[in-house]
Amino acid sequence: MAKRPNTNDNQSPFADRKQWLFMALFVVIAAVSVWAVMSQDFSPAEFGAYVKGASFPWLIMALVSMLGFILFEALALLVLCRAFGYRPRLWNGYIYSASDIYFSAITPSATGGQPASAYFMMKDGMSGMTVTATLIANLCMYTLSIIVIGLICLFGRFDIFLQYSLPSQVLIAVGFLMQVGLLLFFYMVLRREKLLHRMCSAVLRLLCRMRLLRRQEEKQQKLDAYMERYREDARAISGHTGAMVLCFLFNLLQRASQIAVTMFVYAATAGVSLWQAAELWFWQGYVVLGSNCIPIPGGMGVSDYLMLDGFRNMMTENQAVNLELLSRSFSFYSCVIICGISVFIQYCVVKKRGRLK
């Protein structure tokens, strides 16, 4: 089942020693990923000239788009929190978003993002029910936004999809189908929890009969408890249709903003108009779909692979490598660093506030 934020122990996201191991692992994988890209056709001198010759205003727009990826999720979470009667400030929403982005990036399968957000939300006085319902609803809208982006790309520029290599097409297709499957799962969690409960119970009985699981009664009781909590969350979310629509729109803007980073970097470095650079938005949209075929940290390598495979259709190998490195520096690595620093500062503030009480 989808990971449900632990709102019982209110544990700090930095308290678990495994998080520090994940941070180190993230740095290693990021370094290997960058090295793999640079080993294609990379010249440090040419890359320096590439960056030096870029248009500064367009690079600023790339930076703004990257920040939009953080801020639009913050707005989505604030809309949901206010629907439940809480009034966190914009800075608090920014921290909820930054913690989700940072810990999702460094933990396997993005399992650390929501618990980290839950920690800061509960420190701001929100109830466990509100926190869980908010994060589940936002995750649902986040998944829906990726599907909508995929449909825009498929219906808007299907010819671009056909220009990818066969392995890339498979990754994109699998990523799209996985998002559809996740959305159906979330729909059943929120609207058809009884059907989902019966399906999970049937799978549990099958696994026990196949002797892949033991202690069926104990696991059935845990499943029943989980489903009861999800049922309570679903009841909490129902009746907030307007907030859910706004949440979806902000999530859609979040994804579109991140995708636009590559478009602005291309406009800055290729000396083309924004209209000409807009084609890169569709290429990057397909990258987003494909990178969701496997969870973090493997998705980092898939993103690099898809970007290079796509960009080679529009430019030379050297230009494709330079564009990939510079745009990823903005859209991913800088974003993770900014989020990590912000979250650590807020964590120190929260700990100091706790000691003063």
N, C-alpha and C positions, 0 to 999 in steps of 0.2 A: 504494500500500500504506500501511498505518498507519505513522505515523512511529515509527521505532525509535530509542530514546535513544542518543545518541552517547556511548559509553563509552570511546572511544579517546584523545581529546585532553583529557578532563577539564577542559574550558574553563569559566571562570567565567560565570555567567548575566549578570553585569553588565559583562563584558569587551567584548561586541559593541555597537558604537555604534548598531546598529539598534534595540536594546532601548530606548535612551533616546528614539529617535524614536517607537517604539511607545507608550511611556509618555505622550509628548506627544499622540499621536493618540488614545489612550484618554481623556485628560482632555477633549480637544475633543469627541469623540463623546459622552462622558458629559454634558458641558455642553449640547450640542445636544439630547440626549435629555430631560434635565430641563427645558430651555426648552420643548420641544414639549409636554410634559405640563402645564407651568404655563400655557401659552398657551390651554389648553382652557377652564378656568373656575376661576381661581386668585386668591385674595386673601391677601396676606401677613399681614394682620391676622387674618383668619379662621383661617389656618393656625396662627398663634401661639396663638390661643385654643384651637384644636383640640388642639395638643400640651400646652398648659398644663392642659387639663381631663382629660387622659388619666390612667388609673390607674397609679401608679408601679409597684406589684408586677407588673402584667401586662407593663409595658414591660421590667422586669428579666427576665421570662421570655422575652420576645422576644430580648433580648440573649444570654441563655443558649442559646437555640435557634440563634442565629447562630454562637456559639462552638462549639456542637455540630457544625456543618457542618465546621469545621476539625478538631476533635478526633476525630470518628468516622473520618475518612479517615486520621488519624494512627494510630489503633488498627488499621485495616485493613492499613496498610503494615507496622506492627510485627509483626502476626501472620504475615505472609508472610516478613518478614526473619528472624524467629525459627525459622520452618519450615526455612530454609536454614542454620541454625546460628549466626546473628548475634544479638547481644543489645543493640541500641541502646536508649537511654533514651527515656522519654516525650517529653522536650524535643526529642530528635533526630527522633522521629516527627512531632512538631508542625511542625518546620522542613521536613521532607519534604512534608508536607501543605500548609503555608503557601506554599512555593515553587511547588508545582503550581498552587494556586488563584490566586496572584498573577500568575504569568507566563502562565497560561492566559487570564486576564482581559484582559491588555494586548497579547497577541500575536495576529496574524491566525490564525484557525482553531485557536486554543489550542495552537499548535505549540511554544511555549516552556515549557509546564508540566512535561512529563516530563523534558526535558533538564536543567531547573533542579533537579528532585528528584534526578536521577542525579548531578549535581555534588556535592550535599551527602552523598548516600549513599556515594559513592566516597571522599570526604574522610574519612568515618568508617571506612574500611578495607574496604568491601565489594568483592567482585570484580565485574567487568563482567557476567559471566554472571548472577550473583545479582540485580544491579540491573535488568538488562533483563527477566529472567523475572518479577521482582516487579512491575515497572511494567506489563508486559503483562497479567499476571493481574489486577492491581487495575483496570486499564482495562476489562477484560472484565466483571468483577463490577460495576463502576460502570454500565456500559451495561445489564447485566441488571437492576440495581436500578431504573433509569429505566423499563424495560419493565414491571416488576412494579408500580411506582407507577401507570403508565398503566392497567394492567389493573384495579387496585383502583378507580381513578376511573371507568373505563368500566363495570365491573360494579356498583360501589357506587352511583354517581350519574350514570347516563347521561343523565338529564333535564337535568343541568347543561350537558353538552356541547351539547344541543339548543338551549339558550338563547343560546349564542354566535352571533354573526353568521356568515354563510357564509364570508367570508374567514378568520375566526378558525378555523372548523371545518376548513378546508383546511390551515391552518398546523399545527393540532394533529395532523391525520391524517398529514400529510407527516412531521412530527417523529417520530411513533410508528413509521412505516414505516422511516424512516432508522435508528432505533435497532435495530429488528429486523434490518435489513440489516447493520449493524455487528456485532451479536451473531453472526450467521451467519458473517460474515467471521472474527471472532475464534475461533469454534469450528473453522473450517477451519484457521486458523493453528495452533491447539493440538492438534487431533485428526486433521485430514485435510490435512496439509501437502502430501502428494504430489498430491492432487487440486487443491489451490490452485495448486501449482507448474505443473501442466499447463494450468490455466485461464489463468494469467498469461502463460505462454509462448505460448499460442494467441492471446491478445490482442496480445502483442508482435509476433508474426508478421503478424497482420492489419494492425496500424498501419504496419508496415514496407512491406507490399505496397501499402498506400494512399499510401505516400510521406509519411506524417505523421511518421515517425521514420526516422533513418538509422543506419548502423553496427549492424546487427542482431546480429552476433556479439558485439560489445563489450557491448551492452546485455543480451544473453542471459547473458553471463558474470557481469555485475553482479547480474542477477536470481538466478542460481544461487547466488551467494555470499550474497545476502540470505536466500534460502530455507534455506540450510544453517544460518545463524545462528538463524533462527526455529525450525528443527528442533531445534537444541540447546536453545533456550529451552523448547520444548514438553517435551522429555525432562526438563529440570530441574523443571518444574512438576508433571509427573505423579508420583503417589505422595504428594501433599500435599492429599488431598481434604478432610480436616478443616480445614486452614488456609484452603482456598478457600471452604468453607462459612462459616466465621467472617468471612472477608473480605467475602463477599456480605452477611451480616447487618449488618456495620458500615457498608457502603456504603448499604444500605437505610435504616439509621438516619440516615445522613448526609443523604440526600435528604429523608427525612421531617422531620428537624430543621429544615432550611432552609425547607421548605414551611410548617412550623408558625409561623414568624416572623409571617407575615401574619395567621394566626389569632389570635395573642396580641396583636398590635397592634390588631386589630379589637375584641377583648374589652376592651382598655384604653381605646379611644376611643368605642365605641358603648354602653358600659354594659350589655352583655349577658353572660349566663353563658357559661362555656367551652363548654358543650354547644351553645348557639345559635351560637357563633362557629365551631364545628367545621365548618360548611358551607363556610367560607372555605378550609379545607384542601383540599377537592376542587376549588374554583375555581383555587387556586394550583397544584394538581397538574396541571391541564390547561395552565396557563401554562408549567410546566416542560417538558411534552411539546412544546408549540408552539415554545418558544424554541430547541429543538434542531433545528428544521427548517433553519436556516442557522447557520454558525459565528459565533463572536465575531469582530469586534465587532457584526455585524449583529443577533445574538441579543439585544443590549441593547434595541434599538428594538422588536423583536418582543415581548419581555417586557412593556415598557411598554404597547404597544398591546393585548395580550391582557388585561392586568390591568384597564385602563380599560374595555375592551369587556365584561368579565365583571362588574366591580363595579357598572356602571351598571344591571344587572338587579336589584340589591339595595338601592341607595341613590341619592341625588341626585347630579348631576354634580359638584358641589362636594365632597361627601363622598367620592366615588370618587377624585377627584384627590388630596385630602388623604391618604387611606388609601394610595394608590399611592406617593406621595412618601415618606411616613413609613416604610412597610414596606420599600421599596427602600433607604432610607437605612440600615436595620438589616441587611437580608439580603444586600445586594450591596456598596454603596459603603463602609460601615463595615468589612465583612469584608475587602475588597480592601486598604483602608488599613492595617488591623491586620496582615494578612499581609505587606504590603510592608515595613512598619516592622520586623517580626520578622525577615524574611529579610535585610534590609540589616544589622541588628545582628549576626546570625549570620555573615554574610559578612565583616564587619569582624573578628569574633573569629577566624574561620578564617584570614584573611590575616595577622593579627597572630601567630597561632600558627605559621604557616608561616615568618614572618620570624625568630621566636625559635629555630627549630630550626637 
